[in-house]
Amino acid sequence: MSRWMNPKKVLCIVYVAAMFVVAMDATVLNVALQTISQELDVPPAASGILNVGYLVSLAIVLPMAGWLGDKWGTKRTFLLALAIFTGASALCSFADSLTSLTLFRVIQGIGGGLLTPVGMAMLFRTFPPQERAKVSRSLILPIAIAPAIGPIVSGLMVEHFTWRWIFYVNLPIGIPALLFGLFWLKEHKEPNAGRLDVPGFLLSAPGLALLMYALSQGPLHGWNAPRVWIAGLAGMILLAALVKVELSVKQPLLDLRLLGNRLFRTTGFIAMCASAGLLGMLYVFPLMYQNALHVSALETGLTTFPEAIGLMIASQLVPWTYPRLGPRRVIIMGLLATSLILILLSMVDANTNPWFIRCLLFGVGIFLGQTVGSVQIAAFATIPPTSMGRASTWFTVQNRLGPAIGLAVLSGILAAVGTGSVNAAGDMEPNLMAYRAALLGAAGFLLIGVGFACWIRDSDAAATIRKPVASKPVKEQASPVES
């Protein structure tokens, strides 16, 4: 292998490409749902099963992702997942009914559920702790760009071509990444991976799937709907049983003992709060901008895009701010600043200058981007390489639950306040207060994250912070970043 094609660069290229298509797929479908339902001749409400099927299948395979990577090899598992996701994208583009499209989306969810934790484990095994601040630039790129351009790409494809193109766009990225990784990606297996924890899988897979179903369907059908509360209750019972089982197993599928690591536990909760606040805002604000302020879908997408630009810039700042300020300060300042911005965002109305709104969203990207990057770096600072697969799985599970909880809570706020009101003339008009309350709820998630961040000790993450000059005593090295 040439010097340019060293294992670290190869891994970054394959990881970014794979995560890009997965992250974009999370937002590209929503804009096209109405068009899909019309062409396939189904009610618009029925098309929601496309997202539900994806989320449920993802939740089923997610718990075993770490074990599969350790047992079969990270390269083999990652590329198989990428092949499944890319192949299912091609199948989705040829679907001729809602049933077939749902089936192919379920297959997509299987690939997507395996990709993220296995890819994260590969990254953190390959890069030592002191290099992870720099590699955060690779971590943040798919998170920043893909979800933001998803609605824009979807709108353009639906308007000028056909909804099938929203799945075609995955192929020119996924196929080259698959071939590139096949030839140049390095394999890694854990010799002590052990056997599959069957009881853990039989409890975690349906437990997470039922809970994700309830969280996604509750805002749509009401929390009193029997299928919603029964699914949620059954999911929580299974997950409660899972806790008891996993603590008694020598090699559990979901290693709950990792939560005994203070830094890993704290950053995991912060990641949940940050993702709930960010994804919740990206859900509520476009609704407010279109439904209450009567702005077009395309202009809404272009207005929210500065948030992605801010995230990109933040990824370049993290390698500078993280070692100088320490994770505790970066995370707390980022969450507080973003909370303030969301409060300001809740005050906009039809007379607000669009460029002021874009500047606010740019600020969200700048501040929350540094928080997300710092959390990912610090979370695995004290995790040994042998536990990286299961740690990345658990971290991904929390990151998936965060947005689901955030959307459920914020949708509940919208429903409780009411997105419509009757004016003096007796006509229905949008209720701006409902959207404002939901945005304040998104800020509330971030403030909860601030509370968790106060428990972080920079000394716990010392391995990920750039070392000072060698002439200084060891005790003095930690002092500039200790809180």
C-alpha positions as CSV (number, residue, x, y, z in Angstrom):
1,M,0.0,0.0,0.0
2,S,1.3,3.4,-1.0
3,R,2.0,6.1,1.6
4,W,-1.1,8.0,0.5
5,M,-3.2,4.9,0.9
6,N,-2.3,4.3,4.6
7,P,-4.9,2.5,6.7
8,K,-6.1,5.6,8.5
9,K,-6.8,7.5,5.4
10,V,-8.6,4.6,3.8
11,L,-10.8,4.1,6.9
12,C,-11.7,7.8,6.9
13,I,-12.7,7.8,3.2
14,V,-14.8,4.6,3.5
15,Y,-16.4,5.7,6.8
16,V,-17.3,9.2,5.6
17,A,-18.8,7.9,2.4
18,A,-20.9,5.2,4.1
19,M,-22.1,7.5,6.9
20,F,-23.0,10.2,4.4
21,V,-25.5,8.0,2.5
22,V,-27.0,6.7,5.8
23,A,-27.3,10.2,7.3
24,M,-28.8,11.7,4.1
25,D,-31.3,8.8,3.9
26,A,-32.7,9.9,7.3
27,T,-34.1,13.1,5.9
28,V,-34.3,12.6,2.1
29,L,-37.6,10.6,2.3
30,N,-39.8,12.9,4.2
31,V,-40.2,15.6,1.5
32,A,-41.1,12.9,-1.1
33,L,-43.7,11.0,1.1
34,Q,-46.7,12.9,-0.4
35,T,-45.5,12.3,-4.0
36,I,-44.9,8.6,-3.3
37,S,-48.3,8.1,-1.8
38,Q,-49.9,9.7,-4.8
39,E,-48.0,7.6,-7.3
40,L,-48.5,4.3,-5.4
41,D,-52.2,5.3,-4.9
42,V,-52.2,5.0,-1.1
43,P,-53.4,7.5,1.6
44,P,-50.7,9.9,2.7
45,A,-50.9,8.6,6.3
46,A,-50.2,5.1,5.1
47,S,-46.8,6.1,3.7
48,G,-45.6,6.8,7.2
49,I,-44.9,3.0,7.5
50,L,-41.8,3.5,5.3
51,N,-40.1,5.4,8.2
52,V,-41.5,3.1,10.8
53,G,-40.3,-0.1,9.0
54,Y,-36.8,1.5,8.7
55,L,-36.6,2.4,12.4
56,V,-37.9,-0.9,13.7
57,S,-35.5,-3.0,11.6
58,L,-32.6,-0.7,12.6
59,A,-33.5,-1.2,16.2
60,I,-33.6,-5.0,15.9
61,V,-30.1,-5.4,14.5
62,L,-28.4,-2.6,16.3
63,P,-27.8,-4.5,19.6
64,M,-25.8,-7.2,17.9
65,A,-23.7,-4.9,15.7
66,G,-20.7,-4.8,18.1
67,W,-20.6,-8.5,18.6
68,L,-20.8,-9.2,14.8
69,G,-17.9,-6.8,14.2
70,D,-15.8,-8.5,16.9
71,K,-16.7,-12.0,15.8
72,W,-16.8,-11.9,12.0
73,G,-14.4,-9.0,11.6
74,T,-15.1,-5.3,11.3
75,K,-14.2,-5.0,7.6
76,R,-16.4,-7.9,6.6
77,T,-19.3,-6.7,8.8
78,F,-19.0,-3.1,7.7
79,L,-18.8,-3.8,4.0
80,L,-21.7,-6.4,4.2
81,A,-23.8,-3.7,5.9
82,L,-22.9,-1.2,3.2
83,A,-23.7,-3.7,0.5
84,I,-27.1,-4.4,2.1
85,F,-27.9,-0.7,2.4
86,T,-26.8,0.2,-1.1
87,G,-28.5,-2.8,-2.7
88,A,-31.7,-2.0,-0.8
89,S,-31.5,1.5,-2.1
90,A,-31.5,0.2,-5.7
91,L,-34.4,-2.1,-4.9
92,C,-36.4,0.9,-3.4
93,S,-36.0,2.8,-6.7
94,F,-37.7,-0.1,-8.6
95,A,-40.6,-0.7,-6.1
96,D,-44.0,-0.7,-7.6
97,S,-46.2,-0.9,-4.5
98,L,-46.1,0.3,-0.9
99,T,-45.6,-3.2,0.3
100,S,-42.5,-3.8,-1.7
101,L,-41.1,-0.4,-0.9
102,T,-41.7,-1.0,2.8
103,L,-39.9,-4.4,2.5
104,F,-36.9,-2.8,0.9
105,R,-36.8,0.0,3.5
106,V,-36.7,-2.7,6.2
107,I,-33.7,-4.2,4.4
108,Q,-32.1,-0.7,4.3
109,G,-32.6,-0.4,8.0
110,I,-30.7,-3.6,8.6
111,G,-27.7,-2.3,6.8
112,G,-28.0,1.1,8.4
113,G,-28.3,-0.4,11.9
114,L,-25.0,-2.3,11.5
115,L,-23.0,0.5,9.8
116,T,-22.8,3.2,12.5
117,P,-21.6,1.2,15.5
118,V,-19.2,-1.0,13.5
119,G,-17.7,2.0,11.7
120,M,-17.3,4.0,15.0
121,A,-15.5,1.0,16.6
122,M,-13.2,0.8,13.6
123,L,-12.3,4.5,13.9
124,F,-11.6,4.5,17.6
125,R,-9.5,1.3,17.4
126,T,-7.4,2.7,14.5
127,F,-6.9,6.2,16.0
128,P,-5.2,6.5,19.4
129,P,-6.9,8.9,21.9
130,Q,-4.5,11.8,21.3
131,E,-5.4,11.8,17.5
132,R,-9.2,11.7,17.9
133,A,-9.6,15.5,18.1
134,K,-8.2,15.7,14.6
135,V,-10.2,12.8,13.2
136,S,-13.4,14.5,14.5
137,R,-13.3,16.4,11.2
138,S,-14.2,13.1,9.5
139,L,-16.8,12.2,12.1
140,I,-18.7,15.5,11.8
141,L,-18.8,15.8,8.0
142,P,-21.6,13.2,7.3
143,I,-23.5,14.4,10.4
144,A,-23.3,18.0,9.2
145,I,-23.8,17.9,5.5
146,A,-26.0,14.9,4.7
147,P,-29.1,15.6,6.8
148,A,-29.1,19.2,5.7
149,I,-28.9,18.6,2.0
150,G,-31.3,15.6,2.2
151,P,-34.5,17.8,2.0
152,I,-33.0,20.0,-0.7
153,V,-31.9,17.0,-2.9
154,S,-35.3,15.4,-2.3
155,G,-37.2,18.5,-3.3
156,L,-35.1,18.9,-6.5
157,M,-35.5,15.3,-7.5
158,V,-39.2,15.2,-6.9
159,E,-39.8,18.4,-8.7
160,H,-37.6,17.8,-11.8
161,F,-37.3,14.0,-12.1
162,T,-39.1,11.4,-10.0
163,W,-39.1,10.3,-6.3
164,R,-37.1,7.2,-7.4
165,W,-34.1,9.4,-7.8
166,I,-33.9,10.0,-4.0
167,F,-32.7,6.3,-3.8
168,Y,-30.6,6.4,-7.0
169,V,-28.3,9.1,-5.4
170,N,-27.0,6.5,-2.9
171,L,-25.5,4.3,-5.6
172,P,-22.7,6.6,-7.0
173,I,-21.5,7.0,-3.4
174,G,-22.2,3.6,-1.9
175,I,-20.8,1.4,-4.7
176,P,-17.3,3.2,-5.0
177,A,-17.0,3.2,-1.2
178,L,-17.8,-0.6,-1.1
179,L,-15.2,-1.4,-3.8
180,F,-12.6,0.9,-2.2
181,G,-13.0,-0.7,1.2
182,L,-13.0,-4.2,-0.3
183,F,-9.5,-3.7,-1.7
184,W,-7.8,-1.5,0.9
185,L,-9.6,-1.7,4.2
186,K,-7.9,-3.6,6.9
187,E,-9.6,-6.5,8.8
188,H,-9.8,-6.7,12.6
189,K,-11.3,-9.5,14.8
190,E,-11.4,-9.8,18.5
191,P,-10.1,-13.2,19.5
192,N,-12.2,-13.2,22.7
193,A,-15.5,-12.1,21.2
194,G,-17.3,-15.2,22.5
195,R,-20.6,-16.7,21.5
196,L,-23.7,-14.7,20.7
197,D,-25.6,-13.7,23.8
198,V,-28.9,-15.2,22.7
199,P,-31.1,-14.2,25.7
200,G,-29.7,-10.7,25.4
201,F,-30.6,-10.5,21.7
202,L,-34.1,-12.0,22.2
203,L,-34.8,-9.3,24.8
204,S,-33.1,-6.3,23.3
205,A,-34.2,-6.7,19.7
206,P,-37.9,-6.7,20.2
207,G,-37.6,-4.4,23.3
208,L,-35.9,-1.6,21.3
209,A,-38.1,-2.2,18.3
210,L,-41.3,-1.9,20.3
211,L,-40.1,1.2,22.1
212,M,-39.0,2.9,18.9
213,Y,-42.4,2.1,17.3
214,A,-44.2,3.6,20.3
215,L,-42.1,6.7,20.3
216,S,-42.5,7.3,16.5
217,Q,-46.3,6.5,16.4
218,G,-47.4,8.1,19.7
219,P,-47.4,11.7,18.3
220,L,-49.3,10.5,15.2
221,H,-52.0,8.3,16.7
222,G,-52.1,9.6,20.2
223,W,-50.5,8.1,23.3
224,N,-53.8,6.6,24.4
225,A,-54.0,4.5,21.2
226,P,-53.9,0.8,22.3
227,R,-51.2,-0.2,19.8
228,V,-49.0,2.7,20.9
229,W,-49.2,2.2,24.7
230,I,-49.2,-1.6,24.5
231,A,-46.1,-1.5,22.3
232,G,-44.4,1.0,24.6
233,L,-45.2,-0.9,27.7
234,A,-44.1,-4.3,26.2
235,G,-40.9,-2.7,25.1
236,M,-40.1,-1.3,28.5
237,I,-40.8,-4.6,30.2
238,L,-38.5,-6.4,27.8
239,L,-35.7,-3.8,28.3
240,A,-36.2,-4.1,32.1
241,A,-35.7,-7.8,31.9
242,L,-32.7,-7.2,29.6
243,V,-31.0,-5.2,32.4
244,K,-31.2,-8.1,34.8
245,V,-30.1,-10.7,32.3
246,E,-27.2,-8.7,30.9
247,L,-25.7,-8.0,34.3
248,S,-25.5,-11.7,35.0
249,V,-23.8,-12.7,31.7
250,K,-20.1,-12.8,31.3
251,Q,-20.0,-11.5,27.7
252,P,-23.3,-9.5,27.3
253,L,-24.6,-8.3,24.0
254,L,-25.2,-4.9,25.5
255,D,-22.5,-4.4,28.1
256,L,-24.4,-2.4,30.8
257,R,-21.2,-2.5,32.9
258,L,-19.8,0.1,30.6
259,L,-22.1,2.6,32.4
260,G,-19.9,2.2,35.4
261,N,-17.4,4.2,33.5
262,R,-18.3,7.8,34.7
263,L,-17.0,9.6,31.6
264,F,-18.7,7.1,29.1
265,R,-22.0,7.2,31.1
266,T,-22.0,11.0,31.3
267,T,-21.1,11.7,27.7
268,G,-23.7,9.2,26.6
269,F,-26.5,11.1,28.3
270,I,-25.2,14.4,26.9
271,A,-25.2,12.9,23.4
272,M,-28.9,11.8,23.9
273,C,-29.9,15.3,25.1
274,A,-27.9,17.1,22.3
275,S,-29.4,14.8,19.5
276,A,-32.9,15.3,21.0
277,G,-32.5,19.0,21.0
278,L,-30.9,19.3,17.5
279,L,-33.1,16.9,15.6
280,G,-36.1,18.2,17.5
281,M,-35.3,21.7,16.3
282,L,-34.7,20.6,12.8
283,Y,-38.1,19.0,12.9
284,V,-40.1,21.8,14.5
285,F,-38.5,24.9,12.8
286,P,-39.2,23.8,9.2
287,L,-42.8,23.1,10.2
288,M,-43.1,26.6,11.8
289,Y,-41.4,28.3,8.8
290,Q,-43.7,26.6,6.3
291,N,-47.0,26.3,8.1
292,A,-47.1,29.3,10.3
293,L,-44.9,31.8,8.4
294,H,-45.9,30.5,4.9
295,V,-42.5,30.0,3.4
296,S,-41.9,27.5,0.6
297,A,-40.3,24.1,1.2
298,L,-37.2,24.9,-0.9
299,E,-36.6,28.3,0.8
300,T,-37.0,26.6,4.1
301,G,-34.3,24.0,3.2
302,L,-32.0,26.8,2.0
303,T,-32.6,28.8,5.2
304,T,-31.7,25.8,7.5
305,F,-28.6,24.9,5.4
306,P,-26.4,27.5,7.3
307,E,-26.7,25.1,10.3
308,A,-24.7,22.5,8.2
309,I,-22.1,25.1,7.3
310,G,-21.7,26.0,10.9
311,L,-21.2,22.3,11.8
312,M,-18.5,22.0,9.1
313,I,-16.6,25.0,10.5
314,A,-17.0,23.6,14.0
315,S,-15.4,20.4,12.9
316,Q,-12.3,22.4,12.0
317,L,-12.4,24.3,15.3
318,V,-12.7,21.2,17.6
319,P,-9.0,20.1,17.2
320,W,-8.0,23.6,18.4
321,T,-10.6,24.2,21.2
322,Y,-10.8,20.7,22.6
323,P,-7.2,20.4,23.9
324,R,-7.0,24.0,25.0
325,L,-10.3,24.3,26.9
326,G,-10.9,20.7,27.7
327,P,-14.1,18.8,27.0
328,R,-16.0,20.1,30.0
329,R,-15.8,23.7,29.1
330,V,-16.4,23.1,25.4
331,I,-19.5,21.0,26.0
332,I,-21.0,23.4,28.6
333,M,-20.4,26.5,26.6
334,G,-21.7,24.9,23.4
335,L,-24.9,23.7,25.0
336,L,-25.6,27.0,26.8
337,A,-24.9,29.1,23.6
338,T,-27.1,26.8,21.5
339,S,-29.9,26.9,24.1
340,L,-29.9,30.7,24.0
341,I,-30.0,30.6,20.2
342,L,-33.0,28.3,20.2
343,I,-34.8,30.7,22.6
344,L,-34.1,33.5,20.1
345,L,-35.3,31.3,17.3
346,S,-38.6,30.7,19.1
347,M,-39.2,34.5,18.9
348,V,-39.1,34.9,15.1
349,D,-42.2,35.9,13.2
350,A,-43.2,36.9,9.6
351,N,-41.4,40.2,10.0
352,T,-38.0,38.7,11.0
353,N,-35.2,39.2,8.6
354,P,-34.4,35.8,6.9
355,W,-30.7,36.5,7.2
356,F,-31.0,37.0,10.9
357,I,-32.7,33.5,11.1
358,R,-29.9,32.1,8.9
359,C,-27.3,33.6,11.3
360,L,-29.0,32.0,14.2
361,L,-29.0,28.6,12.6
362,F,-25.4,29.1,11.6
363,G,-24.7,29.7,15.3
364,V,-26.4,26.4,16.2
365,G,-24.0,24.6,13.9
366,I,-21.0,26.4,15.3
367,F,-21.7,25.8,19.0
368,L,-23.5,22.5,18.9
369,G,-21.0,21.1,16.4
370,Q,-18.2,21.6,18.8
371,T,-20.3,19.9,21.6
372,V,-21.1,16.9,19.4
373,G,-17.5,16.5,18.3
374,S,-16.1,16.9,21.9
375,V,-18.7,14.4,23.2
376,Q,-17.6,11.7,20.7
377,I,-14.0,12.2,21.4
378,A,-14.3,12.2,25.2
379,A,-16.8,9.3,25.4
380,F,-14.3,6.6,24.3
381,A,-11.2,8.1,26.1
382,T,-11.0,5.4,28.7
383,I,-12.6,2.5,26.8
384,P,-10.0,-0.3,26.0
385,P,-9.8,-1.5,22.4
386,T,-11.2,-4.9,23.3
387,S,-14.5,-3.3,24.5
388,M,-14.7,-0.8,21.7
389,G,-17.2,-2.8,19.6
390,R,-19.8,-3.1,22.4
391,A,-19.1,0.5,23.6
392,S,-19.8,1.9,20.2
393,T,-23.0,-0.2,20.0
394,W,-24.3,1.1,23.3
395,F,-23.3,4.7,22.4
396,T,-25.2,4.3,19.1
397,V,-28.3,2.9,20.8
398,Q,-28.4,6.0,23.0
399,N,-27.9,8.3,20.0
400,R,-30.9,6.6,18.3
401,L,-33.1,6.9,21.3
402,G,-32.3,10.6,21.7
403,P,-34.0,11.9,18.5
404,A,-36.9,9.5,19.0
405,I,-37.5,10.8,22.5
406,G,-37.0,14.4,21.3
407,L,-39.5,14.1,18.5
408,A,-42.0,12.4,20.7
409,V,-41.8,15.1,23.4
410,L,-41.8,18.1,20.9
411,S,-44.7,16.5,18.9
412,G,-46.6,16.2,22.1
413,I,-46.0,19.9,22.9
414,L,-47.3,20.8,19.4
415,A,-50.4,18.6,20.0
416,A,-51.0,19.9,23.5
417,V,-50.8,23.6,22.6
418,G,-52.4,23.1,19.2
419,T,-50.9,24.1,15.8
420,G,-54.2,25.8,14.7
421,S,-56.5,28.4,16.3
422,V,-59.8,30.1,15.4
423,N,-59.5,33.8,14.7
424,A,-62.2,36.5,15.3
425,A,-63.8,35.7,11.9
426,G,-64.2,32.1,12.8
427,D,-61.5,30.8,10.4
428,M,-58.6,28.5,11.3
429,E,-55.2,30.0,11.3
430,P,-51.7,28.7,12.3
431,N,-50.9,29.0,16.0
432,L,-47.4,30.3,16.2
433,M,-47.3,29.8,20.0
434,A,-47.3,26.0,19.6
435,Y,-44.1,26.0,17.5
436,R,-42.5,28.5,19.9
437,A,-43.3,26.2,22.9
438,A,-41.8,23.3,21.0
439,L,-38.6,25.2,20.3
440,L,-38.3,26.1,23.9
441,G,-38.7,22.4,24.6
442,A,-35.7,21.7,22.3
443,A,-33.7,24.2,24.3
444,G,-34.8,22.4,27.5
445,F,-33.1,19.2,26.3
446,L,-29.9,21.1,25.8
447,L,-30.1,22.6,29.3
448,I,-30.5,19.1,30.7
449,G,-27.3,18.2,28.9
450,V,-25.6,21.1,30.6
451,G,-26.5,19.5,34.0
452,F,-24.9,16.2,33.0
453,A,-21.8,18.1,31.6
454,C,-21.1,19.5,35.0
455,W,-20.1,16.0,36.1
456,I,-17.4,15.7,33.5
457,R,-13.8,15.8,34.7
458,D,-11.2,16.7,32.1
459,S,-8.7,14.6,33.9
460,D,-10.7,11.5,32.9
461,A,-10.3,12.4,29.3
462,A,-6.6,13.4,29.6
463,A,-5.6,10.7,27.0
464,T,-7.5,12.6,24.3
465,I,-6.0,16.0,25.1
466,R,-2.8,17.1,23.4
467,K,0.2,16.6,25.7
468,P,2.2,19.7,26.7
469,V,6.0,19.8,26.3
470,A,7.7,16.7,27.7
471,S,9.8,18.8,30.1
472,K,6.9,19.5,32.4
473,P,6.1,17.1,35.2
474,V,3.2,14.7,34.8
475,K,1.1,16.3,37.5
476,E,1.3,19.7,35.8
477,Q,0.1,18.3,32.5
478,A,-3.4,17.9,33.7
479,S,-3.7,21.2,35.5
480,P,-4.6,23.5,32.6
481,V,-7.7,21.5,31.7
482,E,-8.9,20.4,35.1
483,S,-12.1,21.9,36.3
